[in-house]
């Protein structure tokens, strides 16, 4: 009986994964990244006071999100078309370069968490590297809206 329940559970999970929407999944991940960055940007700009707990929570979120970027799962062939996506065809034309950008994002966010910035100046250095990475990837691998 246990084997039957386990087999049914595995099939159910596999079936639900087959119906996942990679465009919605990657957009949710990028939206979460934007939310985390929106905590950090005002601090870096001097619009909000430095709050190490908030900074570390946002950096940790970015780093955890970076680990979730599975290029094969989130950017499968055929998920580059339609109104819902701004992913550039370059993702599929230059997969090695795209993966390198993802890997750099992972490294930058992990380094920021490891550095545990203790003040605004330290945060600026870490956030600058992360922001440059995000911007560079969006410049090359994202279609600009409007």
Secondary structure as UniProt FT lines:
FT   HELIX           2..18
FT   HELIX           22..44
FT   TURN            45..46
FT   HELIX           52..67
FT   HELIX           71..74
FT   TURN            77..80
FT   TURN            83..84
FT   HELIX           90..93
FT   HELIX           95..115
FT   HELIX           120..141
//
